[in-house]
Amino acid sequence: MDTLQLKNEKKEFYQKIFKLVLPMIIQNILSAAISSADVIMLNYTGQDSISAVSLASQYASILFSVFYGLSTGVTMLCSQYFGKGDFHAIQVIEGIALRFSMSSGIFFATLALFIPDKLMHIFTNNTSLISIGASYIRCMSVAYLCWGIIEVYLSILRSCNRVAICTVLSSMAFILNVILNAVFIFGLFGAPKLGATGVAIATSASRLAELLGCMIVSARSNQVKLKLRYMFIRNKALFSDFIRLSLPALLNDIVWGVAFSMYSVIIGHMGSDAVAANSFVVVVRNFGTIFCYGIASAGTILLGNVLGEGKLRQAKDDGKRLMKLTVISGILGGLVVLAIIPIVMRFASNSLSDTALHYLKYMLLINTYYITGTAVNTTLIAGVFRAGGDSRFGFICDTIDMWCYAVPLGFISAFVLKLPVLVVYFLLCTDEFVKWPWVLKHYRSGKWVQNITRDNLF
């Protein structure tokens, strides 16, 4: 291959990746900003409200893992079929994903509606936090029902390079969420002061509005529609591919999400100071990982499009370029966290105890390097590998890492050895680096470079 062609491919890659990444970064910023708005406003209602919402959100994080697994499964297939130009296959994939996502949303919403206090018992034994969190979870049940449909449709739009539309919908939901947060937390315009429950009501209302926005976009789109009737289209080959490729991705994200929730269970039983500090850390870490999650999502779409076109050699070269961006994003994320530590500490001093502030400072410092580990693993496992339909490796890797190493280490260090909070937190944050050797070895093997589309489907 001549030098000119390589330069053109390199130029084309960076143009496409930044075109995809920038809207996704904006979406990630908005998502992190919503969490931040919750914490900022709840800061004026007391430490218990912040801690309760932080713990209750872990229930939603498990559901998010389900939806994220489904949406990445959708992206794996749809990005390649979009590269191939097969929109009929994309419709069938949408229907399959909607069947799974709506079933999951109904199941989680039912539990949230009828047994929210029992769900909170999983994360803490503090009666005050259970009472506040149960009310929050019950009101979030509406959001759970809408969330699955939204995630599936947005993942299809992104796979078909309609990323800007997704950003507009997320922006609309963010603005509405912040406004309603203020209304229901502080009792503006004659509304009752509902505190943590007000956050849940605001979130559910904004999800309903976002779903309505998806329906409007669908009505105006010629090819990428949101239609529940797609759930009744049957195609054995695509269903088999979706299960084979998406199920490991789904299980991977559930395994990872539940394990990460176990981190909150461990911290939740180490005192309210540790819980309150961690609730701030989660928000800050979300901002620090904005770049790497954006690159991982964009990488799945871009590499998937290239692989769907049958350009396997180019996909491998683009994977190398993506890795360089990933390392840079991890370093930038760590610097972001480091830069805002003084601001966070000053703000948190209004509501946190001295002990919680001490925990917060060192937890944030640990995250300045932890983000780099997250960036590399997220881009490779959830981005590069899945672009070629390689979801099985990530599932095996994360299952062993989280459930044979990190979670047992956390429970033993906290409840058997009874180590200090910060030592336990540090040990939990070694999980990303433990799996680096296997992840990097798999990346270099090139086994992920595959075209997973089929011909003559219909």
C-alpha positions as CSV (number, residue, x, y, z in Angstrom):
1,M,0.0,0.0,0.0
2,D,1.4,3.4,-0.9
3,T,2.1,6.2,1.6
4,L,-0.6,8.5,0.1
5,Q,-3.3,5.9,0.6
6,L,-2.3,5.5,4.2
7,K,-2.3,9.2,4.8
8,N,-5.8,9.5,3.3
9,E,-7.1,6.6,5.5
10,K,-5.6,8.2,8.5
11,K,-7.1,11.6,7.7
12,E,-10.5,10.0,7.0
13,F,-10.3,8.1,10.3
14,Y,-9.7,11.2,12.4
15,Q,-12.4,13.2,10.6
16,K,-15.0,10.5,11.1
17,I,-14.0,9.7,14.7
18,F,-14.2,13.3,15.8
19,K,-17.5,13.7,14.0
20,L,-18.8,10.8,16.0
21,V,-17.0,11.5,19.3
22,L,-17.9,15.2,19.8
23,P,-21.7,14.6,19.9
24,M,-21.1,11.6,22.2
25,I,-18.9,13.6,24.5
26,I,-21.7,16.2,24.7
27,Q,-24.2,13.4,25.5
28,N,-21.8,12.0,28.2
29,I,-21.3,15.5,29.7
30,L,-25.1,16.0,29.8
31,S,-25.5,12.6,31.5
32,A,-22.8,13.4,34.1
33,A,-24.3,16.9,34.5
34,I,-27.7,15.4,35.4
35,S,-26.1,13.3,38.2
36,S,-24.1,16.4,39.3
37,A,-27.3,18.5,39.4
38,D,-28.9,15.9,41.6
39,V,-26.0,16.0,44.0
40,I,-25.6,19.8,44.0
41,M,-29.3,20.4,44.7
42,L,-29.6,17.6,47.3
43,N,-26.5,19.0,49.0
44,Y,-28.9,21.6,50.5
45,T,-31.2,19.0,51.9
46,G,-28.5,17.1,53.9
47,Q,-26.0,14.2,53.8
48,D,-28.7,11.5,54.2
49,S,-30.5,12.5,51.0
50,I,-27.3,12.5,49.0
51,S,-26.3,9.1,50.5
52,A,-29.8,7.5,49.9
53,V,-30.0,8.6,46.3
54,S,-26.5,7.4,45.7
55,L,-27.3,4.0,47.0
56,A,-30.7,3.8,45.4
57,S,-29.1,4.7,42.0
58,Q,-27.2,1.4,42.2
59,Y,-30.4,-0.4,41.5
60,A,-30.8,1.6,38.3
61,S,-27.2,1.0,37.4
62,I,-27.9,-2.8,37.3
63,L,-30.8,-2.1,34.8
64,F,-28.5,0.3,32.9
65,S,-26.0,-2.6,32.5
66,V,-28.8,-4.6,30.9
67,F,-29.7,-1.8,28.6
68,Y,-26.1,-1.0,27.8
69,G,-25.4,-4.6,27.0
70,L,-28.4,-4.7,24.7
71,S,-27.6,-1.4,23.0
72,T,-23.9,-2.5,22.4
73,G,-25.2,-5.7,21.0
74,V,-27.5,-3.7,18.7
75,T,-24.5,-1.4,17.8
76,M,-22.3,-4.5,16.9
77,L,-24.8,-5.7,14.3
78,C,-26.4,-2.5,13.1
79,S,-23.2,-0.6,12.5
80,Q,-22.0,-3.4,10.3
81,Y,-25.3,-3.8,8.5
82,F,-25.4,0.0,8.0
83,G,-21.9,-0.2,6.4
84,K,-23.4,-2.9,4.2
85,G,-26.5,-0.8,3.5
86,D,-29.1,-3.4,4.7
87,F,-31.8,-1.4,6.6
88,H,-34.2,-4.4,6.6
89,A,-31.8,-6.3,8.8
90,I,-31.6,-3.2,11.1
91,Q,-35.3,-3.2,11.6
92,V,-35.3,-6.9,12.6
93,I,-32.5,-6.3,15.1
94,E,-34.4,-3.4,16.6
95,G,-37.4,-5.6,17.1
96,I,-35.4,-8.3,18.8
97,A,-33.7,-5.8,21.1
98,L,-37.0,-4.2,22.0
99,R,-38.4,-7.5,23.1
100,F,-35.6,-7.9,25.6
101,S,-35.4,-4.3,26.7
102,M,-39.1,-3.9,27.4
103,S,-39.3,-7.1,29.3
104,S,-36.4,-6.0,31.5
105,G,-37.9,-2.6,32.0
106,I,-41.3,-4.0,33.1
107,F,-39.6,-6.5,35.5
108,F,-37.4,-3.8,37.2
109,A,-40.3,-1.3,37.3
110,T,-42.6,-3.9,39.0
111,L,-40.0,-4.6,41.7
112,A,-39.4,-0.8,42.2
113,L,-43.1,-0.2,42.6
114,F,-44.0,-2.9,45.0
115,I,-40.8,-3.8,47.1
116,P,-38.5,-0.7,47.1
117,D,-37.7,-1.0,50.8
118,K,-36.4,-4.6,50.3
119,L,-34.3,-3.4,47.4
120,M,-32.7,-0.7,49.6
121,H,-32.0,-3.3,52.3
122,I,-29.5,-4.8,49.8
123,F,-27.4,-1.7,49.8
124,T,-27.6,-0.5,53.4
125,N,-29.0,-1.3,56.9
126,N,-29.5,2.4,57.8
127,T,-33.2,2.8,58.4
128,S,-33.2,6.5,57.5
129,L,-31.4,5.9,54.2
130,I,-33.8,3.0,53.4
131,S,-36.8,5.2,53.9
132,I,-35.6,8.0,51.6
133,G,-34.2,5.6,49.0
134,A,-37.4,3.5,48.8
135,S,-39.5,6.5,48.0
136,Y,-36.9,7.5,45.3
137,I,-36.9,4.0,43.7
138,R,-40.7,3.7,43.7
139,C,-41.1,7.0,41.8
140,M,-38.3,6.0,39.3
141,S,-40.4,3.0,38.1
142,V,-41.9,5.2,35.3
143,A,-38.4,6.0,34.1
144,Y,-37.4,2.3,34.0
145,L,-40.3,1.6,31.6
146,C,-39.2,4.3,29.1
147,W,-35.5,3.8,29.4
148,G,-35.3,0.5,27.5
149,I,-37.1,1.8,24.5
150,I,-35.0,5.0,24.4
151,E,-31.7,3.2,24.7
152,V,-32.5,0.7,21.9
153,Y,-33.6,3.5,19.5
154,L,-30.7,5.8,20.2
155,S,-28.2,3.0,19.7
156,I,-29.7,2.4,16.3
157,L,-29.6,6.1,15.4
158,R,-25.9,6.2,16.5
159,S,-25.1,3.1,14.5
160,C,-26.5,4.8,11.4
161,N,-24.4,7.9,12.1
162,R,-27.4,10.0,13.3
163,V,-25.4,11.0,16.4
164,A,-26.3,14.7,16.3
165,I,-30.0,13.8,16.7
166,C,-29.2,11.8,19.8
167,T,-27.4,14.8,21.3
168,V,-30.4,17.0,20.7
169,L,-32.7,14.5,22.5
170,S,-30.3,14.2,25.4
171,S,-30.0,18.0,25.7
172,M,-33.8,18.3,25.8
173,A,-34.0,15.7,28.5
174,F,-31.2,17.3,30.5
175,I,-32.7,20.8,30.5
176,L,-36.1,19.5,31.5
177,N,-34.6,17.3,34.3
178,V,-32.6,20.2,35.8
179,I,-35.6,22.5,35.8
180,L,-37.9,19.9,37.4
181,N,-35.2,19.0,39.9
182,A,-35.2,22.6,41.1
183,V,-39.0,22.7,41.2
184,F,-39.6,19.5,43.2
185,I,-36.5,19.7,45.5
186,F,-37.0,23.3,46.5
187,G,-40.8,23.6,46.1
188,L,-40.7,26.3,43.4
189,F,-43.8,27.8,41.8
190,G,-46.0,26.4,44.5
191,A,-44.9,22.8,44.1
192,P,-44.3,20.7,47.3
193,K,-40.7,20.3,48.6
194,L,-40.1,16.6,48.0
195,G,-36.3,16.3,48.3
196,A,-34.9,13.0,47.0
197,T,-38.4,12.0,45.8
198,G,-38.5,15.1,43.7
199,V,-35.3,14.0,41.9
200,A,-37.0,10.7,40.9
201,I,-40.1,12.5,39.7
202,A,-38.0,14.9,37.6
203,T,-36.0,12.0,36.1
204,S,-39.2,10.1,35.2
205,A,-40.8,13.1,33.6
206,S,-37.7,13.9,31.5
207,R,-37.5,10.2,30.4
208,L,-41.1,10.4,29.2
209,A,-40.3,13.6,27.3
210,E,-37.2,12.0,25.7
211,L,-39.4,9.0,24.6
212,L,-41.8,11.4,23.0
213,G,-38.9,13.1,21.3
214,C,-37.8,9.7,19.9
215,M,-41.3,9.1,18.5
216,I,-41.2,12.5,16.7
217,V,-37.7,11.8,15.2
218,S,-39.0,8.4,14.1
219,A,-42.1,9.9,12.4
220,R,-39.8,12.3,10.4
221,S,-37.2,9.6,9.5
222,N,-37.4,7.7,6.2
223,Q,-35.3,4.7,7.2
224,V,-34.5,4.6,10.9
225,K,-38.0,4.2,12.5
226,L,-39.1,3.4,16.1
227,K,-41.9,0.9,15.7
228,L,-43.1,-1.7,18.2
229,R,-44.4,-3.8,15.3
230,Y,-40.8,-4.7,14.5
231,M,-40.9,-6.9,17.6
232,F,-43.1,-9.3,15.6
233,I,-40.8,-9.7,12.6
234,R,-39.1,-13.1,12.7
235,N,-35.7,-14.1,11.2
236,K,-34.0,-17.1,12.6
237,A,-30.5,-16.2,11.3
238,L,-30.5,-12.7,12.8
239,F,-32.1,-13.8,16.1
240,S,-29.3,-16.5,16.3
241,D,-26.7,-13.8,15.6
242,F,-28.2,-11.4,18.1
243,I,-28.2,-14.1,20.8
244,R,-24.7,-15.3,20.0
245,L,-23.2,-11.8,19.9
246,S,-25.3,-9.8,22.2
247,L,-25.8,-12.3,25.0
248,P,-22.1,-12.3,26.0
249,A,-22.1,-8.5,25.8
250,L,-25.3,-8.3,27.9
251,L,-24.0,-10.8,30.5
252,N,-20.7,-8.9,30.5
253,D,-22.3,-5.7,31.4
254,I,-24.6,-7.3,33.9
255,V,-21.7,-9.1,35.5
256,W,-19.7,-5.8,35.6
257,G,-22.7,-3.7,36.7
258,V,-23.7,-6.0,39.5
259,A,-20.1,-6.4,40.7
260,F,-19.7,-2.6,40.7
261,S,-22.9,-2.4,42.7
262,M,-21.2,-4.7,45.2
263,Y,-18.6,-2.0,45.6
264,S,-21.4,0.2,46.8
265,V,-22.7,-2.6,49.1
266,I,-19.3,-2.9,50.7
267,I,-18.9,0.9,51.1
268,G,-22.6,1.2,52.2
269,H,-21.9,-1.0,55.2
270,M,-18.8,0.9,56.2
271,G,-20.7,4.0,57.5
272,S,-22.6,7.0,56.2
273,D,-19.4,9.0,55.9
274,A,-17.9,6.6,53.4
275,V,-21.2,6.5,51.4
276,A,-21.5,10.2,51.3
277,A,-17.9,10.6,50.1
278,N,-18.4,8.0,47.4
279,S,-21.5,9.7,46.1
280,F,-19.4,12.7,45.2
281,V,-16.7,10.6,43.8
282,V,-19.1,8.8,41.4
283,V,-20.2,12.1,40.0
284,V,-16.6,13.4,39.5
285,R,-15.5,10.1,38.0
286,N,-18.4,10.3,35.5
287,F,-16.9,13.6,34.2
288,G,-13.4,12.1,34.1
289,T,-14.5,9.2,32.0
290,I,-16.5,11.3,29.5
291,F,-13.7,11.2,26.8
292,C,-13.0,7.5,27.1
293,Y,-16.6,6.4,27.0
294,G,-17.2,8.6,24.0
295,I,-14.2,7.1,22.1
296,A,-15.3,3.6,23.0
297,S,-18.8,4.2,21.6
298,A,-17.6,6.0,18.5
299,G,-15.0,3.3,17.9
300,T,-17.6,0.5,17.9
301,I,-19.6,2.4,15.3
302,L,-16.7,3.5,13.1
303,L,-14.9,0.1,13.1
304,G,-18.2,-1.7,12.7
305,N,-19.0,0.4,9.6
306,V,-15.6,-0.4,8.1
307,L,-15.8,-4.1,8.9
308,G,-19.3,-4.2,7.4
309,E,-17.8,-2.9,4.2
310,G,-15.3,-5.8,4.2
311,K,-12.3,-3.6,4.9
312,L,-10.6,-5.8,7.4
313,R,-7.1,-4.5,7.1
314,Q,-8.2,-0.9,7.4
315,A,-10.2,-1.8,10.5
316,K,-7.0,-3.2,12.2
317,D,-5.1,0.0,11.4
318,D,-8.0,2.2,12.7
319,G,-8.0,0.1,15.9
320,K,-4.3,1.2,16.5
321,R,-5.3,4.8,16.0
322,L,-8.2,4.4,18.4
323,M,-5.8,3.0,21.0
324,K,-3.6,6.1,20.8
325,L,-6.7,8.3,21.4
326,T,-7.7,6.1,24.3
327,V,-4.4,6.6,26.2
328,I,-4.7,10.4,25.6
329,S,-8.3,10.4,26.8
330,G,-7.4,8.5,30.0
331,I,-4.6,10.9,30.9
332,L,-6.9,13.9,30.2
333,G,-9.6,12.3,32.3
334,G,-7.2,12.0,35.2
335,L,-6.1,15.6,34.9
336,V,-9.8,16.7,34.9
337,V,-10.4,14.9,38.2
338,L,-7.1,16.4,39.6
339,A,-8.1,19.9,38.5
340,I,-11.5,19.9,40.1
341,I,-10.6,18.4,43.5
342,P,-10.3,21.8,45.2
343,I,-13.7,22.9,43.8
344,V,-15.4,19.6,44.9
345,M,-13.8,19.8,48.4
346,R,-14.9,23.4,48.9
347,F,-18.5,22.6,47.8
348,A,-18.8,19.3,49.7
349,S,-17.7,21.0,52.9
350,N,-21.2,22.5,53.2
351,S,-22.8,19.1,53.9
352,L,-20.1,16.5,54.6
353,S,-18.5,15.7,58.0
354,D,-14.7,16.1,58.4
355,T,-14.3,12.3,58.2
356,A,-16.3,12.2,54.9
357,L,-14.2,15.0,53.5
358,H,-11.0,13.2,54.4
359,Y,-12.3,10.1,52.5
360,L,-13.4,12.2,49.6
361,K,-10.0,13.8,49.1
362,Y,-8.1,10.6,48.9
363,M,-10.8,8.7,46.9
364,L,-10.6,11.4,44.2
365,L,-6.8,11.2,44.1
366,I,-7.0,7.4,43.6
367,N,-9.4,8.1,40.6
368,T,-6.8,10.3,38.9
369,Y,-5.0,7.2,37.7
370,Y,-7.8,4.7,37.9
371,I,-9.5,6.4,35.0
372,T,-6.6,5.5,32.7
373,G,-7.2,1.8,33.4
374,T,-10.9,2.3,32.8
375,A,-10.2,4.1,29.5
376,V,-8.0,1.3,28.0
377,N,-10.3,-1.6,29.0
378,T,-13.5,0.2,28.0
379,T,-12.3,1.1,24.6
380,L,-10.9,-2.4,23.9
381,I,-13.6,-4.6,25.5
382,A,-16.7,-2.4,24.8
383,G,-15.4,-0.7,21.7
384,V,-12.8,-2.4,19.5
385,F,-13.6,-6.0,20.3
386,R,-17.4,-5.6,20.0
387,A,-17.1,-3.8,16.7
388,G,-16.0,-7.2,15.2
389,G,-18.6,-9.1,17.2
390,D,-16.1,-10.3,19.8
391,S,-18.1,-10.0,23.0
392,R,-17.3,-13.4,24.5
393,F,-13.7,-12.5,25.6
394,G,-14.9,-9.4,27.5
395,F,-17.6,-11.5,29.3
396,I,-15.0,-14.1,30.4
397,C,-12.4,-11.5,31.3
398,D,-14.7,-9.3,33.4
399,T,-16.3,-12.3,35.2
400,I,-13.0,-13.6,36.4
401,D,-11.6,-10.2,37.2
402,M,-14.7,-8.9,39.1
403,W,-16.0,-12.0,40.8
404,C,-12.9,-14.0,41.4
405,Y,-10.7,-11.0,42.3
406,A,-12.2,-7.6,43.0
407,V,-15.5,-8.4,44.9
408,P,-14.0,-11.1,47.1
409,L,-11.0,-8.9,47.8
410,G,-13.4,-6.1,48.8
411,F,-15.5,-8.2,51.2
412,I,-12.5,-9.8,52.8
413,S,-10.6,-6.6,53.3
414,A,-13.7,-4.8,54.7
415,F,-15.4,-7.4,56.8
416,V,-12.8,-10.0,57.6
417,L,-9.6,-8.0,57.9
418,K,-11.6,-4.9,58.8
419,L,-9.1,-2.6,57.0
420,P,-9.6,1.2,56.9
421,V,-12.1,2.6,54.4
422,L,-9.4,4.2,52.2
423,V,-7.4,0.9,52.0
424,V,-10.5,-1.0,51.0
425,Y,-11.3,1.6,48.3
426,F,-7.8,1.5,47.0
427,L,-7.9,-2.3,46.7
428,L,-11.3,-2.1,44.9
429,C,-9.7,0.3,42.4
430,T,-7.0,-2.2,41.3
431,D,-9.5,-4.2,39.2
432,E,-8.9,-2.5,35.9
433,F,-5.2,-2.9,36.0
434,V,-5.3,-6.6,36.9
435,K,-6.9,-7.5,33.5
436,W,-4.6,-5.3,31.4
437,P,-2.2,-8.1,30.3
438,W,-4.9,-10.4,29.0
439,V,-6.9,-7.5,27.3
440,L,-3.8,-6.1,25.5
441,K,-2.7,-9.6,24.4
442,H,-6.1,-10.3,22.9
443,Y,-6.1,-6.9,21.1
444,R,-2.7,-7.7,19.5
445,S,-3.9,-11.1,18.4
446,G,-6.3,-9.4,15.9
447,K,-9.0,-12.1,16.5
448,W,-11.6,-9.4,16.8
449,V,-11.2,-8.3,13.1
450,Q,-14.3,-10.0,11.6
451,N,-17.2,-9.2,9.3
452,I,-20.3,-10.6,11.0
453,T,-22.9,-9.7,8.4
454,R,-24.9,-12.2,6.3
455,D,-26.0,-12.2,2.7
456,N,-29.4,-13.3,1.4
457,L,-31.1,-12.9,4.7
458,F,-34.6,-12.3,3.3
